[in-house]
Amino acid sequence: MKIESGAFFIESDNEWEVVGEGVKRQITGYNTTLMMVKVAFEKGSIGAVHQHFHSQASFVASGQFEVTVDGVAKILRAGDTFFAVPNVWHGVVCLEAGMLIDAFSPIREDFLK
């Protein structure tokens, strides 16, 4: 496994990975302690409720999402953020096509191939 990405990320040089119906992601950079990922959603697509041992901060770059964190649901729009502490259940439903920018610490080794 590669320990870190390069210092710069050029979107057109990097592929998207389909991770679910209407959901794709693109890893934008990482080292051993931090990873940033873009996740694009089509309207109606779902980021299933799940948990992991990583801290996660997610910025809504565009669109509208119903976000559930630890059983509490909120509607978030561009410019809003949610934070999921380790092992808390969280997920999203895309209400208007959009993109989340996720940051994970430590890195999501399961995302790397």
All heavy atoms as an XYZ file, in Angstrom:
875
protein
N       0.842     -1.179      0.000
C       0.000      0.000      0.000
C       0.885      1.240      0.000
O       1.847      1.338      0.741
C      -0.917      0.007      1.215
C      -1.699      1.289      1.338
S      -2.762      1.393      2.797
C      -1.578      1.421      4.095
N       0.522      2.181     -0.825
C       1.203      3.465     -0.880
C       0.923      4.228      0.416
O      -0.206      4.290      0.875
C       0.654      4.238     -2.086
C       1.543      5.278     -2.631
C       0.949      5.740     -3.958
C       1.279      7.194     -4.145
N       0.698      7.752     -5.341
N       1.952      4.814      1.035
C       1.801      5.483      2.323
C       1.251      6.900      2.180
O       0.569      7.393      3.050
C       3.138      5.493      3.092
C       3.512      4.072      3.451
C       3.050      6.338      4.342
C       4.826      3.916      4.144
N       1.511      7.562      1.069
C       0.967      8.906      0.895
C       0.834      9.235     -0.582
O       1.486      8.657     -1.431
C       1.802      9.955      1.606
C       3.239     10.051      1.143
C       4.036     11.030      1.990
O       4.014     10.928      3.210
O       4.680     11.897      1.391
N      -0.053     10.165     -0.852
C      -0.238     10.631     -2.216
C       0.753     11.766     -2.474
O       1.504     12.160     -1.588
C      -1.675     11.127     -2.403
O      -1.927     12.233     -1.559
N       0.727     12.295     -3.674
C       1.594     13.412     -3.995
C       1.135     14.698     -3.329
O       0.073     14.765     -2.709
N       1.939     15.736     -3.468
C       1.640     17.028     -2.853
C       0.478     17.734     -3.537
O      -0.181     18.573     -2.919
C       2.877     17.914     -2.884
N       0.209     17.401     -4.802
C      -0.845     18.076     -5.552
C      -1.819     17.057     -6.116
O      -1.450     15.938     -6.450
C      -0.252     18.890     -6.711
C       0.682     19.961     -6.244
C       2.052     19.757     -6.258
C       0.188     21.170     -5.774
C       2.923     20.737     -5.818
C       1.048     22.162     -5.332
C       2.420     21.942     -5.356
N      -3.066     17.475     -6.237
C      -4.112     16.644     -6.824
C      -4.666     17.375     -8.034
O      -5.116     18.517     -7.924
C      -5.241     16.399     -5.812
C      -6.451     15.775     -6.426
C      -6.488     14.419     -6.677
C      -7.548     16.546     -6.780
C      -7.607     13.838     -7.259
C      -8.659     15.974     -7.359
C      -8.688     14.621     -7.597
N      -4.615     16.721     -9.181
C      -5.184     17.265    -10.412
C      -6.379     16.373    -10.763
O      -6.213     15.196    -11.094
C      -4.156     17.280    -11.565
C      -2.858     17.978    -11.143
C      -4.773     17.903    -12.815
C      -3.015     19.421    -10.701
N      -7.570     16.938    -10.687
C      -8.781     16.133    -10.857
C      -8.777     15.323    -12.148
O      -9.105     14.139    -12.149
C     -10.023     17.018    -10.799
C     -11.304     16.214    -10.923
C     -12.545     17.051    -10.820
O     -12.587     18.153    -11.392
O     -13.493     16.583    -10.171
N      -8.388     15.940    -13.249
C      -8.456     15.261    -14.541
C      -7.459     14.098    -14.659
O      -7.608     13.253    -15.534
C      -8.216     16.264    -15.679
O      -6.936     16.853    -15.563
N      -6.481     14.024    -13.764
C      -5.497     12.936    -13.790
C      -5.912     11.759    -12.916
O      -5.179     10.772    -12.828
C      -4.133     13.432    -13.301
C      -3.488     14.419    -14.260
O      -3.923     14.504    -15.424
O      -2.552     15.115    -13.825
N      -7.052     11.854    -12.257
C      -7.464     10.837    -11.292
C      -8.863     10.327    -11.600
O      -9.751     11.103    -11.911
C      -7.421     11.420     -9.879
C      -6.002     11.719     -9.451
O      -5.315     10.838     -8.978
N      -5.552     12.951     -9.639
N      -9.021      9.013    -11.474
C     -10.289      8.378    -11.793
C     -11.253      8.422    -10.618
O     -10.849      8.490     -9.464
C     -10.051      6.916    -12.181
C      -9.266      6.759    -13.466
C      -9.121      5.297    -13.857
O      -9.947      4.467    -13.427
O      -8.183      4.999    -14.607
N     -12.538      8.366    -10.947
C     -13.596      8.211     -9.966
C     -13.852      6.723     -9.788
O     -13.741      5.951    -10.733
C     -14.870      8.886    -10.445
C     -14.825     10.375    -10.408
C     -14.336     11.210    -11.377
C     -15.277     11.218     -9.357
N     -14.466     12.519    -10.991
C     -15.052     12.554     -9.752
C     -15.863     10.969     -8.115
C     -15.389     13.633     -8.931
C     -16.205     12.055     -7.317
C     -15.962     13.366     -7.731
N     -14.259      6.324     -8.597
C     -14.623      4.942     -8.307
C     -16.105      4.893     -7.950
O     -16.556      5.608     -7.053
C     -13.788      4.426     -7.131
C     -14.156      3.031     -6.694
C     -13.410      2.592     -5.440
O     -12.697      3.396     -4.820
O     -13.577      1.410     -5.080
N     -16.858      4.078     -8.657
C     -18.276      3.901     -8.334
C     -18.357      3.050     -7.076
O     -17.773      1.967     -7.010
C     -19.029      3.237     -9.505
C     -20.469      2.932     -9.111
C     -18.977      4.124    -10.735
N     -19.070      3.557     -6.065
C     -19.145      2.852     -4.787
C     -20.569      2.477     -4.399
O     -20.791      1.883     -3.348
C     -18.471      3.667     -3.657
C     -16.984      3.765     -3.901
C     -19.089      5.037     -3.511
N     -21.523      2.825     -5.228
C     -22.918      2.491     -4.980
C     -23.763      3.077     -6.091
O     -23.261      3.815     -6.932
N     -25.043      2.741     -6.081
C     -25.935      3.266     -7.109
C     -26.046      4.782     -6.960
O     -26.500      5.291     -5.938
C     -27.314      2.617     -6.996
C     -28.213      2.970     -8.138
C     -29.516      2.202     -8.116
O     -29.552      1.088     -7.569
O     -30.511      2.738     -8.646
N     -25.550      5.496     -7.971
C     -25.606      6.946     -7.960
C     -24.567      7.618     -7.088
O     -24.658      8.811     -6.824
N     -23.570      6.849     -6.631
C     -22.531      7.390     -5.738
C     -21.153      7.008     -6.272
O     -20.901      5.846     -6.575
C     -22.677      6.855     -4.298
C     -21.643      7.490     -3.375
C     -24.083      7.063     -3.762
N     -20.270      8.011     -6.372
C     -18.887      7.741     -6.771
C     -17.955      8.600     -5.933
O     -18.347      9.646     -5.418
C     -18.679      7.998     -8.263
C     -18.938      9.415     -8.708
C     -18.809      9.560    -10.221
C     -19.071     11.007    -10.636
N     -18.912     11.183    -12.081
N     -16.708      8.117     -5.766
C     -15.749      8.865     -4.961
C     -14.421      8.999     -5.688
O     -14.082      8.209     -6.566
C     -15.552      8.242     -3.590
C     -14.745      6.978     -3.586
C     -14.470      6.492     -2.164
N     -14.043      5.106     -2.194
C     -14.558      4.134     -1.468
N     -15.538      4.380     -0.628
N     -14.101      2.905     -1.580
N     -13.696     10.012     -5.269
C     -12.379     10.303     -5.820
C     -11.487     10.717     -4.651
O     -11.762     11.726     -3.986
C     -12.491     11.425     -6.856
C     -11.235     11.682     -7.638
C     -11.447     12.785     -8.657
O     -11.933     13.856     -8.328
N     -11.068     12.517     -9.895
N     -10.462      9.919     -4.380
C      -9.518     10.255     -3.308
C      -8.647     11.393     -3.802
O      -8.033     11.310     -4.863
C      -8.667      9.033     -2.927
C      -9.574      7.919     -2.392
C      -7.598      9.414     -1.909
C      -8.880      6.596     -2.181
N      -8.588     12.477     -3.014
C      -7.858     13.660     -3.463
C      -6.496     13.806     -2.815
O      -5.674     14.587     -3.296
C      -8.672     14.939     -3.211
O      -8.857     15.100     -1.813
C     -10.015     14.868     -3.915
N      -6.244     13.095     -1.737
C      -4.929     13.147     -1.111
C      -4.949     12.490      0.256
O      -5.992     12.408      0.905
N      -3.782     12.008      0.673
C      -3.682     11.362      1.972
C      -2.224     11.182      2.373
O      -1.316     11.206      1.538
C      -4.381      9.994      1.977
C      -3.796      9.004      0.996
C      -2.833      8.094      1.414
C      -4.194      8.982     -0.332
C      -2.282      7.184      0.517
C      -3.662      8.086     -1.223
C      -2.705      7.185     -0.801
O      -2.162      6.300     -1.691
N      -2.034     11.045      3.679
C      -0.780     10.546      4.237
C      -1.170      9.549      5.318
O      -2.294      9.052      5.291
C       0.115     11.687      4.739
C      -0.490     12.473      5.888
O      -1.437     12.029      6.532
N       0.037     13.647      6.141
N      -0.319      9.266      6.260
C      -0.655      8.229      7.240
C      -1.708      8.663      8.253
O      -2.298      7.827      8.925
C       0.609      7.773      8.003
O       1.200      8.912      8.628
C       1.598      7.114      7.066
N      -1.965      9.968      8.376
C      -2.884     10.434      9.414
C      -4.149     11.123      8.900
O      -5.083     11.313      9.674
C      -2.168     11.410     10.365
O      -1.696     12.521      9.620
C      -1.015     10.736     11.084
N      -4.177     11.522      7.642
C      -5.312     12.293      7.132
C      -5.603     11.937      5.682
O      -4.671     11.746      4.887
C      -5.003     13.792      7.242
C      -6.091     14.774      6.802
C      -7.314     14.675      7.706
C      -5.532     16.192      6.827
N      -6.883     11.852      5.336
C      -7.299     11.571      3.959
C      -8.462     12.489      3.603
O      -9.354     12.709      4.418
C      -7.736     10.117      3.814
C      -8.332      9.766      2.447
S      -8.870      8.033      2.347
C      -7.336      7.271      1.821
N      -8.447     13.005      2.358
C      -9.565     13.800      1.858
C     -10.127     13.109      0.619
O      -9.373     12.639     -0.236
C      -9.144     15.228      1.525
C     -10.334     16.092      1.194
S     -10.062     17.879      1.287
C      -8.558     18.104      0.423
N     -11.467     13.065      0.552
C     -12.162     12.333     -0.508
C     -13.358     13.156     -0.980
O     -14.113     13.692     -0.160
C     -12.663     10.968      0.024
C     -13.394     10.195     -1.059
C     -11.526     10.152      0.606
N     -13.538     13.239     -2.298
C     -14.748     13.840     -2.868
C     -15.740     12.713     -3.126
O     -15.360     11.666     -3.655
C     -14.440     14.549     -4.193
C     -13.530     15.719     -4.044
C     -13.406     16.573     -5.285
C     -13.291     15.822     -6.568
N     -13.061     16.677     -7.726
N     -17.000     12.941     -2.759
C     -18.039     11.941     -3.001
C     -19.197     12.633     -3.712
O     -19.807     13.548     -3.169
C     -18.523     11.285     -1.687
C     -19.457     10.122     -2.004
C     -17.350     10.817     -0.831
N     -19.476     12.188     -4.940
C     -20.539     12.765     -5.761
C     -21.780     11.878     -5.669
O     -21.680     10.653     -5.776
C     -20.082     12.901     -7.208
N     -22.934     12.520     -5.482
C     -24.204     11.814     -5.330
C     -25.196     12.303     -6.370
O     -25.332     13.508     -6.584
C     -24.813     12.099     -3.956
C     -24.092     11.499     -2.791
C     -22.968     12.125     -2.255
C     -24.538     10.334     -2.208
C     -22.309     11.599     -1.160
C     -23.871      9.794     -1.115
C     -22.762     10.426     -0.587
N     -25.933     11.359     -6.970
C     -27.075     11.705     -7.790
C     -28.289     11.836     -6.866
O     -28.326     11.239     -5.780
C     -27.338     10.613     -8.829
C     -26.211     10.464     -9.838
C     -26.435      9.298    -10.794
O     -27.523      8.675    -10.770
O     -25.501      8.997    -11.550
N     -29.275     12.612     -7.296
C     -30.495     12.779     -6.507
C     -31.102     11.412     -6.195
O     -31.226     10.554     -7.062
C     -31.510     13.631     -7.280
C     -32.778     13.894     -6.511
C     -33.723     14.783     -7.271
C     -34.981     15.024     -6.447
N     -35.890     15.958     -7.110
N     -31.447     11.220     -4.936
C     -32.068      9.972     -4.501
C     -31.087      8.901     -4.061
O     -31.501      7.896     -3.482
N     -29.806      9.101     -4.309
C     -28.836      8.088     -3.903
C     -28.600      8.149     -2.395
O     -28.890      9.151     -1.735
C     -27.531      8.233     -4.685
O     -26.981      9.511     -4.499
N     -28.082      7.054     -1.875
C     -27.973      6.890     -0.429
C     -26.546      6.529     -0.041
O     -25.927      5.658     -0.649
C     -28.934      5.790      0.059
C     -30.377      6.219     -0.213
C     -28.715      5.463      1.537
C     -31.395      5.124      0.031
N     -26.057      7.193      0.982
C     -24.848      6.777      1.690
C     -25.359      6.062      2.930
O     -25.781      6.703      3.899
N     -25.395      4.733      2.868
C     -26.035      3.930      3.916
C     -25.494      4.261      5.303
O     -24.320      4.601      5.468
C     -25.826      2.449      3.626
N     -26.361      4.148      6.292
C     -25.953      4.368      7.677
C     -24.895      3.319      8.032
O     -25.067      2.129      7.781
C     -27.168      4.281      8.626
C     -26.730      4.369     10.080
C     -28.174      5.380      8.294
N     -23.784      3.803      8.577
C     -22.655      2.935      8.904
C     -21.838      3.583     10.017
O     -22.092      4.708     10.421
C     -21.776      2.718      7.655
C     -21.133      3.978      7.164
N     -21.827      4.984      6.503
C     -19.859      4.433      7.275
C     -21.008      5.972      6.214
N     -19.797      5.679      6.682
N     -20.844      2.861     10.469
C     -19.920      3.393     11.466
C     -18.519      2.896     11.158
O     -18.345      1.883     10.476
C     -20.339      2.998     12.882
C     -20.263      1.516     13.153
C     -20.611      1.183     14.592
O     -20.867      2.049     15.413
N     -20.607     -0.108     14.901
N     -17.518      3.604     11.654
C     -16.117      3.203     11.510
C     -15.318      3.878     12.604
O     -15.808      4.798     13.263
C     -15.575      3.558     10.114
C     -15.952      4.910      9.626
N     -15.432      6.081     10.139
C     -16.851      5.301      8.676
C     -15.952      7.120      9.512
N     -16.832      6.678      8.626
N     -14.091      3.413     12.808
C     -13.278      3.933     13.908
C     -12.572      5.248     13.583
O     -11.884      5.816     14.430
C     -12.244      2.891     14.366
C     -11.152      2.616     13.369
C      -9.982      3.375     13.369
C     -11.287      1.599     12.444
C      -8.963      3.122     12.453
C     -10.275      1.339     11.528
C      -9.117      2.100     11.542
N     -12.782      5.774     12.385
C     -12.159      7.029     11.967
C     -13.000      8.230     12.415
O     -14.217      8.134     12.474
C     -12.055      7.088     10.439
C     -11.523      5.840      9.841
N     -12.320      4.736      9.597
C     -10.280      5.512      9.432
C     -11.583      3.777      9.074
N     -10.342      4.221      8.975
N     -12.343      9.351     12.687
C     -13.060     10.623     12.808
C     -13.341     11.092     11.390
O     -12.508     10.930     10.496
C     -12.194     11.671     13.511
O     -12.022     11.344     14.870
N     -14.520     11.662     11.162
C     -14.901     12.129      9.825
C     -15.539     13.506      9.918
O     -16.440     13.728     10.722
C     -15.891     11.155      9.183
C     -16.411     11.607      7.838
C     -17.389     10.628      7.225
O     -17.451      9.462      7.613
N     -18.172     11.097      6.266
N     -15.054     14.414      9.075
C     -15.697     15.713      8.888
C     -16.104     15.778      7.428
O     -15.307     15.431      6.542
C     -14.736     16.850      9.226
N     -17.338     16.191      7.159
C     -17.841     16.242      5.791
C     -18.419     17.616      5.493
O     -19.312     18.093      6.211
C     -18.919     15.180      5.565
O     -18.366     13.889      5.697
N     -17.931     18.224      4.420
C     -18.356     19.537      3.965
C     -19.273     19.361      2.767
O     -18.936     18.625      1.826
C     -17.124     20.363      3.572
C     -17.451     21.680      2.935
C     -17.900     22.740      3.710
C     -17.317     21.863      1.572
C     -18.199     23.963      3.127
C     -17.604     23.082      0.968
C     -18.046     24.130      1.747
N     -20.438     19.984      2.788
C     -21.361     19.923      1.652
C     -20.910     20.975      0.639
O     -21.104     22.169      0.840
C     -22.816     20.169      2.090
C     -23.749     20.079      0.876
C     -23.239     19.181      3.172
N     -20.277     20.512     -0.445
C     -19.779     21.413     -1.486
C     -20.908     21.877     -2.396
O     -20.890     23.006     -2.887
C     -18.689     20.728     -2.298
N     -21.891     20.992     -2.629
C     -23.041     21.340     -3.459
C     -24.171     20.371     -3.155
O     -23.959     19.312     -2.572
C     -22.673     21.301     -4.949
O     -22.297     19.988     -5.339
N     -25.366     20.735     -3.570
C     -26.520     19.868     -3.389
C     -27.195     20.037     -2.047
O     -26.955     21.000     -1.313
N     -28.054     19.067     -1.746
C     -28.809     19.068     -0.493
C     -28.911     17.628     -0.013
O     -29.224     16.727     -0.804
C     -30.190     19.657     -0.725
C     -31.032     19.769      0.509
C     -32.365     20.454      0.230
O     -32.482     21.295     -0.640
N     -33.382     20.078      0.974
N     -28.667     17.422      1.277
C     -28.625     16.086      1.851
C     -29.402     16.034      3.152
O     -29.353     16.980      3.939
C     -27.171     15.680      2.153
C     -26.300     15.566      0.936
C     -25.693     16.686      0.391
C     -26.091     14.342      0.330
C     -24.890     16.597     -0.731
C     -25.284     14.235     -0.789
C     -24.691     15.365     -1.322
N     -30.084     14.907      3.373
C     -30.591     14.614      4.703
C     -29.503     13.781      5.364
O     -29.195     12.679      4.902
C     -31.895     13.833      4.653
C     -32.411     13.529      6.051
C     -33.700     12.746      6.039
O     -33.613     11.504      5.985
O     -34.771     13.382      6.075
N     -28.916     14.329      6.397
C     -27.786     13.690      7.073
C     -28.246     13.229      8.449
O     -28.866     13.989      9.194
C     -26.603     14.672      7.224
C     -25.448     14.015      7.955
C     -26.163     15.198      5.869
N     -27.935     11.983      8.772
C     -28.244     11.444     10.089
C     -26.935     11.108     10.789
O     -26.094     10.396     10.234
C     -29.121     10.185      9.978
O     -30.320     10.525      9.273
C     -29.468      9.640     11.353
N     -26.757     11.658     11.984
C     -25.590     11.366     12.811
C     -26.094     11.016     14.198
O     -26.816     11.809     14.827
C     -24.618     12.574     12.884
C     -23.435     12.247     13.792
C     -24.138     12.988     11.502
N     -25.775      9.816     14.649
C     -26.154      9.347     15.982
C     -27.663      9.479     16.212
O     -28.114      9.913     17.273
C     -25.364     10.106     17.046
C     -25.317      9.361     18.376
O     -25.560      8.133     18.402
O     -25.036     10.022     19.404
N     -28.441      9.150     15.184
C     -29.900      9.147     15.288
C     -30.576     10.489     15.082
O     -31.798     10.569     15.083
N     -29.808     11.552     14.895
C     -30.370     12.887     14.680
C     -30.240     13.246     13.208
O     -29.146     13.183     12.645
C     -29.641     13.946     15.544
C     -30.192     15.337     15.267
C     -29.761     13.595     17.027
N     -31.353     13.621     12.570
C     -31.360     13.961     11.139
C     -31.500     15.468     10.956
O     -32.277     16.119     11.664
C     -32.492     13.236     10.430
N     -30.735     15.994      9.993
C     -30.795     17.414      9.622
C     -30.687     17.509      8.106
O     -30.046     16.680      7.465
C     -29.622     18.202     10.218
C     -29.568     18.232     11.717
C     -30.222     19.453     12.237
C     -30.016     19.541     13.751
N     -30.920     20.427     14.373
N     -31.288     18.546      7.540
C     -31.129     18.850      6.117
C     -29.940     19.805      5.995
O     -29.937     20.875      6.624
C     -32.392     19.507      5.522
C     -33.626     18.632      5.743
C     -32.179     19.831      4.042
C     -33.583     17.280      5.095
N     -28.931     19.412      5.226
C     -27.748     20.238      5.020
C     -27.633     20.633      3.555
O     -27.965     19.853      2.663
C     -26.481     19.501      5.455
C     -26.409     19.062      6.919
C     -25.055     18.408      7.210
C     -26.655     20.212      7.858
N     -27.157     21.858      3.334
C     -26.987     22.418      1.990
C     -25.549     22.890      1.808
O     -24.772     22.893      2.768
C     -27.944     23.596      1.808
C     -29.408     23.195      1.837
C     -30.351     24.408      1.891
N     -31.745     23.988      1.896
C     -32.396     23.569      2.980
N     -31.790     23.505      4.141
N     -33.664     23.214      2.893
N     -25.241     23.334      0.613
C     -23.892     23.814      0.306
C     -23.414     24.785      1.381
O     -24.135     25.703      1.763
C     -23.871     24.478     -1.069
N     -22.213     24.542      1.860
C     -21.616     25.365      2.896
C     -21.751     24.792      4.292
O     -21.052     25.217      5.215
N     -22.640     23.799      4.475
C     -22.837     23.176      5.787
C     -21.846     22.021      5.969
O     -21.257     21.522      5.003
C     -24.262     22.633      5.916
C     -25.322     23.726      5.871
O     -24.994     24.894      6.157
O     -26.481     23.396      5.534
N     -21.692     21.591      7.208
C     -20.744     20.531      7.556
C     -21.363     19.617      8.600
O     -22.167     20.056      9.411
C     -19.452     21.146      8.142
O     -18.868     22.018      7.183
C     -18.431     20.097      8.507
N     -20.958     18.336      8.571
C     -21.281     17.466      9.696
C     -20.022     16.742     10.133
O     -19.071     16.595      9.372
C     -22.432     16.492      9.390
C     -22.129     15.396      8.418
C     -21.658     14.158      8.842
C     -22.349     15.583      7.059
C     -21.407     13.134      7.936
C     -22.107     14.566      6.144
C     -21.636     13.341      6.589
N     -20.022     16.316     11.398
C     -18.870     15.660     11.996
C     -19.343     14.369     12.633
O     -20.339     14.357     13.356
C     -18.243     16.578     13.048
C     -16.995     16.015     13.675
C     -15.812     15.973     12.958
C     -17.007     15.533     14.964
C     -14.657     15.449     13.522
C     -15.859     15.006     15.541
C     -14.685     14.973     14.813
N     -18.635     13.283     12.344
C     -18.941     11.984     12.938
C     -17.722     11.514     13.726
O     -16.657     11.281     13.143
C     -19.306     10.967     11.851
N     -17.893     11.421     15.031
C     -16.805     10.921     15.877
C     -16.650      9.421     15.630
O     -17.542      8.779     15.061
C     -17.076     11.212     17.370
C     -17.146     12.709     17.625
C     -18.329     10.512     17.859
N     -15.547      8.836     16.063
C     -15.351      7.400     15.848
C     -16.513      6.564     16.390
O     -17.043      6.829     17.469
C     -14.056      7.112     16.618
C     -13.300      8.410     16.562
C     -14.373      9.460     16.693
N     -16.887      5.590     15.594
C     -17.885      4.566     15.925
C     -19.319      5.062     16.072
O     -20.182      4.311     16.504
C     -17.458      3.787     17.178
C     -16.119      3.121     16.968
O     -15.901      2.437     15.978
N     -15.192      3.360     17.887
N     -19.607      6.296     15.680
C     -20.987      6.769     15.712
C     -21.661      6.406     14.380
O     -21.017      6.449     13.331
C     -21.066      8.292     15.994
C     -20.591      9.108     14.817
C     -22.476      8.694     16.374
N     -22.925      6.021     14.426
C     -23.665      5.678     13.220
C     -24.014      6.952     12.461
O     -24.477      7.927     13.060
C     -24.936      4.905     13.579
C     -24.626      3.525     14.091
C     -24.490      3.151     15.397
C     -24.392      2.360     13.312
N     -24.180      1.816     15.474
C     -24.111      1.300     14.201
C     -24.373      2.102     11.942
C     -23.829      0.004     13.779
C     -24.101      0.810     11.520
C     -23.832     -0.216     12.428
N     -23.795      6.947     11.133
C     -24.085      8.121     10.307
C     -24.350      7.694      8.874
O     -23.899      6.634      8.434
C     -22.933      9.136     10.371
C     -21.615      8.583      9.916
N     -20.845      7.738     10.694
C     -20.941      8.744      8.760
C     -19.761      7.404     10.035
N     -19.792      7.987      8.840
N     -25.091      8.528      8.131
C     -25.394      8.241      6.730
C     -26.101      9.429      6.113
O     -26.478     10.381      6.807
N     -26.272      9.374      4.787
C     -26.907     10.482      4.075
C     -27.879      9.963      3.027
O     -27.729      8.861      2.505
C     -25.872     11.402      3.373
C     -24.862     11.941      4.365
C     -25.159     10.701      2.227
N     -28.876     10.805      2.721
C     -29.763     10.615      1.582
C     -29.642     11.897      0.761
O     -29.798     12.998      1.304
C     -31.224     10.383      2.010
C     -32.136     10.303      0.790
C     -31.342      9.132      2.871
N     -29.348     11.756     -0.525
C     -29.170     12.918     -1.385
C     -30.533     13.405     -1.877
O     -31.233     12.699     -2.597
C     -28.264     12.568     -2.559
S     -27.934     13.971     -3.628
N     -30.897     14.623     -1.482
C     -32.178     15.214     -1.867
C     -32.071     16.033     -3.148
O     -33.060     16.220     -3.854
C     -32.704     16.099     -0.730
C     -32.851     15.407      0.624
C     -33.277     16.420      1.679
C     -33.814     14.238      0.539
N     -30.881     16.547     -3.422
C     -30.583     17.324     -4.632
C     -29.148     16.986     -5.005
O     -28.249     17.095     -4.159
C     -30.718     18.816     -4.326
C     -30.359     19.741     -5.461
C     -30.393     21.197     -5.003
O     -31.446     21.642     -4.513
O     -29.351     21.867     -5.131
N     -28.923     16.536     -6.242
C     -27.589     16.088     -6.655
C     -26.509     17.007     -6.115
O     -26.660     18.236     -6.132
C     -27.504     16.010     -8.176
N     -25.435     16.409     -5.608
C     -24.396     17.231     -5.019
C     -23.144     16.461     -4.683
O     -22.976     15.303     -5.066
N     -22.283     17.134     -3.930
C     -20.989     16.564     -3.591
C     -20.624     16.870     -2.150
O     -20.823     17.980     -1.665
C     -19.902     17.125     -4.509
C     -18.540     16.489     -4.271
S     -17.288     17.057     -5.435
C     -18.046     16.596     -6.988
N     -20.083     15.839     -1.487
C     -19.508     15.999     -0.155
C     -17.987     15.915     -0.265
O     -17.459     15.154     -1.080
C     -19.985     14.880      0.776
C     -21.478     14.774      1.043
C     -21.768     13.570      1.934
C     -22.011     16.050      1.660
N     -17.313     16.690      0.554
C     -15.866     16.594      0.695
C     -15.629     16.015      2.080
O     -15.922     16.664      3.091
C     -15.159     17.969      0.561
C     -15.591     18.697     -0.706
C     -13.654     17.799      0.654
C     -15.239     18.010     -1.995
N     -15.134     14.777      2.121
C     -14.930     14.072      3.381
C     -13.466     14.108      3.782
O     -12.580     13.899      2.934
C     -15.338     12.599      3.254
C     -16.817     12.393      3.004
O     -17.613     13.295      3.326
O     -17.177     11.312      2.503
N     -13.208     14.322      5.055
C     -11.860     14.212      5.619
C     -11.906     13.140      6.702
O     -12.825     13.124      7.526
C     -11.409     15.542      6.189
N     -10.927     12.240      6.677
C     -10.860     11.136      7.626
C      -9.521     11.137      8.348
O      -8.478     11.367      7.727
C     -10.984      9.789      6.904
C     -12.278      9.580      6.187
C     -12.361      9.795      4.824
C     -13.414      9.156      6.862
C     -13.548      9.593      4.139
C     -14.602      8.955      6.179
C     -14.673      9.168      4.819
N      -9.571     10.824      9.633
C      -8.354     10.612     10.397
C      -8.602      9.453     11.347
O      -9.580      9.471     12.096
C      -7.981     11.852     11.187
O      -6.801     11.627     11.930
N      -7.736      8.420     11.341
C      -6.668      8.218     10.376
C      -7.244      7.924      8.993
O      -8.465      7.919      8.825
C      -5.909      7.015     10.941
C      -6.946      6.247     11.721
C      -7.886      7.289     12.277
N      -6.385      7.638      8.052
C      -6.838      7.410      6.685
C      -7.714      6.174      6.580
O      -7.638      5.256      7.408
C      -5.644      7.295      5.690
C      -4.845      6.024      5.935
C      -4.785      8.513      5.772
C      -3.845      5.710      4.839
N      -8.562      6.145      5.556
C      -9.394      4.982      5.268
C      -8.595      4.025      4.400
O      -8.640      4.073      3.182
C     -10.674      5.420      4.541
C     -11.641      6.249      5.372
C     -12.287      5.445      6.495
N     -12.966      4.254      6.032
C     -14.281      4.167      5.820
N     -15.053      5.204      6.060
N     -14.804      3.036      5.405
N      -7.820      3.169      5.049
C      -7.012      2.202      4.310
C      -7.878      1.310      3.427
O      -7.427      0.859      2.369
C      -6.163      1.367      5.260
C      -5.076      2.177      5.932
C      -4.171      1.344      6.808
O      -4.137      0.103      6.646
O      -3.486      1.931      7.670
N      -9.138      1.093      3.826
C     -10.042      0.269      3.034
C     -10.397      0.932      1.697
O     -10.872      0.266      0.788
C     -11.303     -0.071      3.814
C     -12.046      1.136      4.358
O     -11.389      2.069      4.862
O     -13.281      1.143      4.300
N     -10.169      2.241      1.547
C     -10.417      2.933      0.286
C      -9.267      2.748     -0.701
O      -9.436      2.995     -1.891
C     -10.624      4.427      0.510
C     -11.939      4.806      1.132
C     -12.849      3.876      1.594
C     -12.267      6.143      1.257
C     -14.048      4.244      2.174
C     -13.478      6.531      1.830
C     -14.362      5.585      2.281
N      -8.100      2.377     -0.211
C      -6.912      2.250     -1.069
C      -6.836      0.831     -1.618
O      -7.122     -0.133     -0.945
C      -5.653      2.557     -0.268
C      -5.620      3.951      0.354
C      -4.382      4.081      1.248
C      -5.655      5.028     -0.700
N      -6.418      0.744     -2.872
C      -6.318     -0.586     -3.497
C      -4.880     -0.917     -3.763
O      -4.049     -0.113     -3.927
C      -7.107     -0.594     -4.780
C      -8.557     -0.413     -4.472
C      -9.396     -0.614     -5.688
C     -10.798     -0.277     -5.322
N     -11.827     -1.032     -5.636
